[in-house]
């Protein structure tokens, strides 16, 4: 069954060094793992590829990618054919799997290209100006966009775009995406650069054929220090809120976005290329920031109602993030489970004690009411004493401490003594049951009106007894 059109999201930064590729990998991981989305990541940073390494894919494991896809399309056009095939390229041939998760979430990769000695030559020889002028580049990018959105096994496409105002940047921010995530550091060059790009997207995207509105913008400060000179950080957060505030989505407060919804910088995470927020510290500040960004993308894309209900129940509760983080910790979780288990034992023990007390009171009331009534009709058997020490009745009912049959723990037809009742079975020998409270059947005739017979037991059920029908006065 084919899914709805996939959402294309471009991650863009005006300058390098803000952790854009790491953000792509982390958000993809969270979308697939926590929200069970099927994600395709596209490495469009052809001059500095490396997204595959964040997904634990080595260079030699990449056999083809975007540059091969583009060159194969050009090779197809070179052939002297009267008509081009309906499918110019099969995008799926250039995609490889990267990760799978419980619940159906997946990550796939369209890499920049095969990482061998010929890769640099292919990039240097490829001209985007020529591609658009001579190879019907605009039409092919529109075709590629359509193919990506219609992939039946993909929900979200994340494009890792090259930095700066470039041809690739224009393709990735104007022509391809439904959403553009703008990442920037808190300094003047980054803030002013992102402002220019945001204005360009808002003004120029609608001029592209086939677009009736610009991509939605999501703005996030990145690599924000949580320690150090906090006065400078607060100052630049204020500047960013003032300069970029008009591009913050309606309903969001720019000052809160800059101060509370930024992506932190943690130096230890700079070593190695893995989905750090998930693998190294899934409960940390960085993972929290990426999860917030992933949720914002889904909400902006209109996929919020398609988020699976298998998300952590803690997130659905109205708890603070600090409380959620405490409960998600493995050791704390075990402690909480043990506390709840002990509380449950106390609760059920108290309920059992109250049930025993209620049964005793009810039998006492029945006995008292019978004592005050006229002599029973001849058909009713005369009540016998309830003193076990002297009467030792043959049959009685007992409230079991440890039920032989937990589904009917209250009343068992038994005999023997007040402390332990010997359960009579049809097909097997007698079984002893510890009794918490025992009552002679003959001392309260009519209390239990029906005997319930099953394949294995003769028993009375407290759920099915009726109060005695006292004789008319």
Secondary structure as UniProt FT lines:
FT   STRAND          7..13
FT   HELIX           20..33
FT   STRAND          38..43
FT   HELIX           46..48
FT   HELIX           51..54
FT   TURN            55..56
FT   HELIX           59..61
FT   HELIX           66..78
FT   HELIX           91..94
FT   STRAND          96..100
FT   TURN            102..103
FT   STRAND          106..110
FT   TURN            117..118
FT   HELIX           119..125
FT   HELIX           128..134
FT   HELIX           137..149
FT   TURN            152..153
FT   STRAND          156..160
FT   HELIX           167..170
FT   HELIX           171..175
FT   STRAND          179..184
FT   HELIX           188..204
FT   HELIX           205..207
FT   TURN            209..210
FT   STRAND          216..221
FT   STRAND          224..225
FT   HELIX           230..244
FT   HELIX           245..247
FT   TURN            250..251
FT   HELIX           254..260
FT   STRAND          264..265
FT   HELIX           267..270
FT   HELIX           276..279
FT   TURN            280..283
FT   HELIX           285..300
FT   TURN            301..302
FT   HELIX           304..306
FT   TURN            309..310
FT   HELIX           313..316
FT   HELIX           321..328
FT   HELIX           330..371
FT   TURN            378..379
FT   HELIX           388..391
FT   STRAND          396..400
FT   HELIX           406..408
FT   STRAND          412..416
FT   STRAND          420..423
FT   STRAND          431..440
FT   HELIX           441..444
FT   TURN            445..446
FT   STRAND          452..453
FT   STRAND          457..459
FT   HELIX           462..464
//
